[in-house]
Amino acid sequence: MYKRAVPNGEKHSFGYWRTRGVFFLALPIFLFMLTSPHNPESSEIKPATRLIIDRAGRQVRIPETPKRIACIHGPSYEKLFAFGAAHRVAIVANVLLPWDYELNPDLERIPVMDNFVSPDVEQLLQLKTDLVIYHPFVKQIKQLSEAGLPVVVPYDGGRRQSTLEGFIRDNYEQIRFYGKLLGGEAKNIAEEYCAYVDERIQKVIAVTSRIPTANRPKVFFVCGQIQGTSRTQTRFSTAYWLVNAAGGVMQTHADPSYFVTVTTEQMILWNPDIIVVSTLPSIDSIVNDPRWQGITAVRENKVFMSPEGLFYWSHFSTESFLCILFLAKHFHPEVFSYLDVKQELTDYYTKFYHYTLTDKEAERILHHLPPESASQFGFDLRKA
């Protein structure tokens, strides 16, 4: 047998190029099969990521668009709710209040982390969490990060603002951080929120900034982490600046801890004109305490509850600006007789929470009361 040489003319024939065409077409397919990985999972496209610097100054790589977010820093859930990202919440800390469930019944299906101080890493992994919003707890952050969970801290826990202007600016920066974290439309909502809030609180501050210290009421604010009648926040804290902006003088200590317990003896020495209660279920434990009967605020019936919506108004809540309006109305009723706090509350819920409060619901929030449906979510109405 012998191989037939291909005549020069045949190289230009259809049959010749058809044979060569099949060869050249098959060649890249063959090479792809040789070089492609055998594991089909490794060929999946990984989600896009981006590098972000959190409020603690840490560089963290997070998904381009986080979709399974663990809100285990107290007021983080309500930020996501206000910015239209509640559907991205994978788990929440056990600090949610009754109004959260009233405005978002879907929360009933969201897992709750009972102990955010010791976060359950396995639970977070099982929930396919792609972002954790957390406190600046170094040990816990290290544990979460080593498990492959991106963790961001939304506030600077090592620095307090020493001026009211700095405090307000820092709050806006925190709000903008959430907008940047969530991305998309949330960034625009964050800017809209800052402009909306600033317009309202600056009108109050323009008045209270001219009130001399001698004409400002001395205020004790019960707003600790535990239910104690003498638990409060310290100097340059959130509550401190809310009271200051509203035209009061907060009675507290300059202490490195954010929350402190004040002795009864110190309370008697301070003799506050007004006592505002945030974290207790009612004012009963204060007004019925025989040791406090000589304090001006108790004697003159000037002990009242701070409103409570999606989070405590005395902490870093999206509703904290309303607390300035509320307190100003109580501290200086004649000066702020025109101020309609209930209308401001209703307008805010409509604009940012997309929820129309009834007149009765607004009244309940302003009186620190849960929604009437709270019992169905497991909350004890007897504590209201």
N, C-alpha and C positions, 0 to 999 in steps of 0.2 A: 504494500500500500504506500501511497505517497500523498503528500499534501499538495493540493492544487494551489498554485499561485493565483492571487486575485488580479485579474487584468486591470490595467490602469483605468480603463473605461468603466469597469464595474464599481469602482470606488465612488463614482458619482451616481450610481443607480439607487433607486428607492429601497431595494432590499438590503443593500449594504448599510445605509444610514439608519434603517429601521433596527437592524441588529445592534449597531453602535449606540443608538438612542436608548434602547432598553438598558444597556450596560451603564451608561452615564446617569440614567435616572435612578437605577438601583444602587449606585455607588454611595450617595449621601445617606440613603436609608440604612445601608449596611454599616457605615461608619457611625451613625447615630446610635444604632443598636449596640455597637461595641463600646461606645464611650458613655452611654446613659447608665445611671445607677440602677441596681437591681431592686432596691427598696422603693416601692411606689410612694411611700409617705414622705421620703426625703425630697421628692420633686414638687411637693406642695409649695405654693408661694407663701412666704411668711408675711404677716401683717406689717405694714409700714410703721416705723417708730420715729420719735423725735426726742431731742434732748431738751429738758426743761430744768430751770433752776428754781427750787422751791423757796418758801419764805424763810427757811432756816439756812439758806445759802448752799444747799446740797444740789449737786448735779444728778439728775435722775433721767434714765431713758424710759419713756412711757409710750404706749401705743399712740399712733397718730390720732385716732379717735377711740378713747377708752369706752368700752361697752358694758363691762361688768365691774362696777365700782363698789368698793367696800367703804361705807361711810361710818368709820368707827372713831372719828373725832366728833364730839358732841354736836355742834351746830352745822356740820357739813351737809347733812341730808337736806335741810331746808334751803340751802344755797342751790343745790341741784334742782330742787322742786321749783324755786323761783326762776331758775334759768332754763326751765323746760327740759330737764334731763332726768326726771324722776324715773323714767322707764329704764334707765341705765343702772339703777341701784341694785346691787346683788345682795347686800347684807347691811344692816344698820346696828348701831350700838343701842344698848338698853336705856336710852335717855329720851326716847321719843315721847311726846305728850299727846293727850287725847285729840287735840285739834289736827294733828298730823293725819290721823286716821279718818277724821271727818272730811278733810279736804281731799284725801287720796285713799279711798277704800282699798285700792290695790296693795297697800302696805300690809294688809293681812296675810298676803302670800309671800312676803319678804322675810327671810330668816333674821333673827335677832341674836346678836352676840352678847351673851350675859355678862361677860367679864372682859371689857375692852383693855384693861390693864395687862391682861395676859391673853392676847389674841390667839385664837385657835387656828394655827397654820394649816392643819389638815382640812378643816372646814372651808377655809378660804380657797385652798387648792381644788377641793371637790366642787366648789361653786364656779370654778374657772375664772376666778377674779383676775382682772388684768390691770387694776389700779387700786391702791389702798390709800385713803386719806386718813392720816393718823397724827397723834401727838408727837412732840419731839422727845420721845423716850428712846434713848440710844440703844439699850440692850434689846428691846423689842424690835426696833427697826432693823438691827443687824440680823436678828433671827428671821424676820420676814424676808429681807433681801436675799439671804443665803438660800431661801427656799424658792427664789426666782420671782418673788412678788415685788413689783415696783411700788415704792412707798414715797409719798410726798407729804410734807408738813405745811399746812396752809397759814401758819402764823409764826412769828418770831418770839419764841418763849423766853429768850434771854435778854430782851430789851423792852422797857416800857417807855412810853412817850411822856415827856415831862411838861408838855404844853398842850392846851386844848387843840390848837391848830395842828400840831403833830399827831395827836390822837385821831383826829378826823381824817387827815391825809393817810395815815396808816390803815384805817378802816377801808378807805377807798382802794388802797393798793391790795388789800386782801380780797376785796370783791373782784377786782380786775384779775387777780391771780386765778380765781375760780373760772372766770370767763376764758382765760387763756388755757387753763387746764382742760376744759370741756371742748373748746374750739367752736368753730362755726358761728351760728347765731348767738350763742351764749356770750361771746365777746361783745356783741352789740347790746345785748340786754344788760350786761354789767355796766357799760358806759351810760346807758339810759337810766339805770338804777342810781348811779352816783350823782347824775345831774338832778334827778327827781328828788333825792334825799337832801342834797346840798341846798337846793332852793328853799326847802321847808325849815331846815334847822338853822340856816343863816338868818332867817327872819327872827327867830327866837333869840339867837345869840346876840344879834344886833341890839336887842333890848336888855338882856340879862348882863351883858358885858359892862353896862353902865351902872349896874346896881352895886353899891358899895358893900363891903363885907359885913358891916354892921347891920345892914338891912336884909341880909340873906339868912334864911332859917338854918339852924344846925340840924343836920340830918344823919340818922343812923339807918343804914341799908342792910337788912337781913338777906344775904344772898350767897351763902356758902355752898359747899358741895354736899353737906349733910344737913339733916333737919335739926338745926339747933337754933335756939332763940338769940344767941349771941355770936353767930357765925356771920362774918362779913368779908368783903374784899378789901384789899389794902390800898395804899396810896398809889396813884397813877394807874389804877385798874380801870376796867370798863365802867363799873358802877360809879367810881370816883369821878370820872369825866362826864358821865350822864348827869350826875347831880350838879356838877360845876356848870355845865352848859345850860341847865334849867334854872340857874340862879340860886343854888344852895351851897352849903359848906358841909362836905361829908366828914363825919366823925370816924376816924380810923387811925391805924398805925402805919408807919413807914416800916415795912417788913419785907424781907426777901421772898417769903412765901406769898402766894397769890391770895390765899384764904387764911383768915386767922379767927380765933375765938377770943372774944372780949369778955373780961370779968364783969360781974355785976357791980363791983366797986367802981370800975372804970366807967361803966354806963352811968352811974349816979353822978360821978364827977363831970362827965360830959353834959349830962342833962339835955338830951336832944329835944328840939322843938317839934320835930316830925320823925316818925319811924315808918320806913317803907319796908314791906315784907314781900320777898320774892319767892323763896323756895319752901316756905312752910305751907301746909294746907289751909291755914287760916290765921287770924290774928289772936285767937283765943289764948294760946300759950303765953302771949305777951301781956295782954290786957288783964288776964286773970292771975298773973304772978304777983303775989303780995309784995315782993321785993322791989317791984317796978312801979308801984302805985304813986310814988312821989315824983317820978320823972314827968317833966312838963308834957311831953307828947301823949303819955297815957292819961294824965290828969285832965288834959284838954281835949281828949278824944281825937287826937291827930295821928292815929295809927291806921294805916290802910295798906291794902294789897296792891302790889305792882301787877299790871296786866300780864297775861300769859297766853301766847298764841301758839305758833309752831315751835317756838323755843322760848327759853327764859329771856325776857326783855333786858334783864340786868347783866346778861352775858353777851357775847358777840353774836347777836342774832340779826337777821336782815330786818327785823322789826324794832331794833334798839333805837332807831331814830325817832320812832313813835313814843318811846319812853321819855325822850327829852321833852316832847310836846306835852305829854301826860303830866310829868313832874312839874313843868313850868306852870301849868294850869293850877296845880295844887299848891305850889310854893307862893305864887303871886296871882291869885284869882282876879284881883281888880285890874291888874296890868294886862292879863291875857283873857279878859272876859269874852273877847271876840273869837277865841280859838275853839274850834269845834273838833275835838279829838276823835269823837265817834265817826264823824264824816271823813276825817283823814284816814282812819283805820279802814273804813269801808272802801274808800277810793284806792288805797294801797292793795287791798286784797283783790279788788277787781282788776287792777292794772297788772300786777305781777304774779298773783296766784291764780288768776282767772276764775275767781270764785266770788259770787255775789252774796255777801253777808246780809241776812235779814236784820232788821232793827234789834230783834231779840238776841240774835247771835252776837252782834257787835257789843251789846250790853254785857253779855256773859263773859266775853273776852276781857273787856275793860274791868270787870269785877273778879277777874282771876278764876272764873268758873269754866268747867269743861262743857262740851256740847251735851245736850240732853241725851244723845245716843251713846255717850261714853261707856255706859255699862256693858253694851254689847261687844265692846272691844276689850273687855276685861279690866276696865278701870273702876275703882271704887268711888262712887259718887258721894259717899259719906265723908270722904276726905276733902271734898270741895268746899 
